[in-house]
Amino acid sequence: MVADDARKWLLTASLAMTAGVFLFFLVAPAAGYPLTFAQARGFLEIIVPVFLGYLGSGSHFIFSNRSRRPSPKLDASGELVALMIRGPVIVFAVISIGAIAVFGFSNRIQAPIGSGMSIDMLAGFLSAALGLLAVTTNVAISYLFATGDKSAKARA
């Protein structure tokens, strides 16, 4: 896997996740999902900044001089790189979709009162999934989108 392929995949996944999460939490309370608009906004405030950070790093890289140089081949095996680039995003998506589905199902109108997953437990599952994503993907983001702008760092 070349660096440009990894960058493209991370940016595409970040855009898709941002759109999907935003759309779900915007529509869910109006569609009868057991969340209030305030709770949905809280989940957006937790999840979306991580993906916006990835997109910000990508934007800075793309519009800097560094992005005009040829893309190097990544040193690790292509399969390992692909696993560490795609894997955390996929795991985050699977855990998040699972937790959201279980929360909705366990809090449906027909569910026995008091048997549903709590909002705090849903927040915990989403935070854990986000933590796994951030700890693994931040390393790739910092490597793939490094601009090498030492003059700007020296001025700071």
C-alpha positions as CSV (number, residue, x, y, z in Angstrom):
1,M,0.0,0.0,0.0
2,V,1.4,3.4,-1.0
3,A,1.0,6.3,1.3
4,D,-1.4,8.1,-1.1
5,D,-3.7,5.1,-1.0
6,A,-3.7,5.1,2.8
7,R,-4.3,8.8,2.9
8,K,-7.2,8.6,0.5
9,W,-8.8,5.7,2.5
10,L,-8.5,7.6,5.8
11,L,-9.9,10.8,4.4
12,T,-12.8,9.0,2.7
13,A,-13.6,7.0,5.8
14,S,-13.4,10.1,7.9
15,L,-15.8,12.0,5.6
16,A,-18.2,9.0,5.5
17,M,-18.1,8.5,9.3
18,T,-18.6,12.2,9.9
19,A,-21.6,12.3,7.5
20,G,-23.1,9.0,8.9
21,V,-22.7,9.9,12.5
22,F,-24.0,13.4,12.0
23,L,-27.0,12.2,10.0
24,F,-27.9,9.5,12.4
25,F,-27.8,11.7,15.5
26,L,-29.7,14.5,13.7
27,V,-32.5,12.2,12.5
28,A,-32.8,9.6,15.2
29,P,-34.7,11.6,17.8
30,A,-37.2,12.8,15.3
31,A,-37.6,9.3,13.9
32,G,-38.6,7.8,17.3
33,Y,-35.2,6.4,18.3
34,P,-35.0,6.6,22.2
35,L,-32.7,9.7,22.4
36,T,-33.5,13.3,23.0
37,F,-32.0,15.9,20.8
38,A,-29.8,17.1,23.7
39,Q,-28.5,13.5,24.1
40,A,-27.9,13.2,20.4
41,R,-26.0,16.5,20.3
42,G,-23.9,15.2,23.2
43,F,-22.9,12.1,21.2
44,L,-22.0,14.3,18.2
45,E,-19.8,16.4,20.5
46,I,-17.9,13.3,21.6
47,I,-17.5,11.5,18.2
48,V,-17.3,14.1,15.4
49,P,-14.2,16.1,16.7
50,V,-12.0,13.0,16.2
51,F,-12.9,12.7,12.6
52,L,-12.7,16.5,12.1
53,G,-9.1,16.3,13.4
54,Y,-8.2,13.7,10.9
55,L,-9.8,15.8,8.1
56,G,-8.0,18.9,9.4
57,S,-4.6,17.0,9.2
58,G,-5.4,15.9,5.7
59,S,-6.4,19.3,4.6
60,H,-3.3,20.9,6.0
61,F,-1.2,18.2,4.2
62,I,-2.9,18.5,0.9
63,F,-2.6,22.3,0.7
64,S,1.1,22.3,1.9
65,N,4.1,21.9,-0.4
66,R,4.7,18.4,1.1
67,S,1.8,16.9,-0.8
68,R,3.3,17.8,-4.2
69,R,6.2,15.4,-3.7
70,P,6.0,11.8,-4.9
71,S,4.3,9.5,-2.4
72,P,6.7,7.0,-0.8
73,K,5.9,3.3,-0.4
74,L,5.3,2.5,3.3
75,D,8.1,0.4,4.8
76,A,5.9,-2.2,6.5
77,S,4.2,-5.0,4.6
78,G,1.2,-3.9,2.6
79,E,-1.1,-6.2,4.4
80,L,0.0,-4.9,7.8
81,V,-0.4,-1.3,6.7
82,A,-3.8,-1.9,5.3
83,L,-4.8,-3.7,8.5
84,M,-3.7,-0.8,10.7
85,I,-5.3,1.8,8.4
86,R,-8.6,0.2,7.7
87,G,-9.0,-2.1,10.8
88,P,-9.5,0.5,13.5
89,V,-12.1,2.4,11.4
90,I,-14.0,-0.8,10.7
91,V,-13.8,-1.9,14.3
92,F,-15.1,1.5,15.4
93,A,-18.0,1.3,13.0
94,V,-18.9,-2.3,14.0
95,I,-18.8,-1.5,17.8
96,S,-20.7,1.8,17.3
97,I,-23.4,0.3,15.1
98,G,-23.8,-2.7,17.5
99,A,-24.0,-0.4,20.6
100,I,-26.5,1.9,18.9
101,A,-28.6,-1.0,17.7
102,V,-28.7,-2.7,21.1
103,F,-29.5,0.6,22.8
104,G,-32.4,1.2,20.4
105,F,-33.7,-2.3,20.7
106,S,-33.4,-2.6,24.5
107,N,-35.2,0.8,24.9
108,R,-38.0,0.2,22.4
109,I,-41.6,0.8,23.5
110,Q,-42.3,-3.0,23.8
111,A,-39.2,-3.6,26.1
112,P,-39.8,-4.3,29.7
113,I,-39.4,-1.1,31.8
114,G,-36.0,-0.8,33.3
115,S,-34.4,-3.5,31.1
116,G,-32.8,-1.2,28.5
117,M,-29.2,-0.1,28.1
118,S,-28.6,3.2,29.9
119,I,-27.5,6.3,28.1
120,D,-24.3,6.2,30.2
121,M,-23.6,2.7,29.0
122,L,-24.1,3.7,25.4
123,A,-21.8,6.6,26.0
124,G,-19.2,4.2,27.5
125,F,-19.3,1.8,24.5
126,L,-19.0,4.7,22.0
127,S,-16.2,6.2,24.0
128,A,-14.3,2.9,24.2
129,A,-14.7,2.4,20.4
130,L,-13.5,6.0,19.8
131,G,-10.5,5.4,22.2
132,L,-9.5,2.4,20.2
133,L,-9.8,4.3,16.9
134,A,-7.9,7.3,18.2
135,V,-5.0,5.4,19.8
136,T,-4.3,3.4,16.6
137,T,-5.2,5.9,13.9
138,N,-3.5,8.9,15.3
139,V,-0.1,7.3,14.7
140,A,-1.0,6.7,11.1
141,I,-2.4,10.2,10.7
142,S,0.7,11.8,12.2
143,Y,3.0,9.8,9.8
144,L,0.9,10.0,6.7
145,F,0.0,13.7,7.0
146,A,3.2,15.1,8.4
147,T,4.0,18.3,6.5
148,G,7.6,18.6,7.6
149,D,7.2,22.4,8.1
150,K,10.0,22.9,10.6
151,S,10.2,26.7,9.8
152,A,6.6,27.2,11.1
153,K,7.4,25.2,14.3
154,A,10.6,27.2,14.9
155,R,8.6,30.5,14.7
156,A,6.0,29.3,17.2
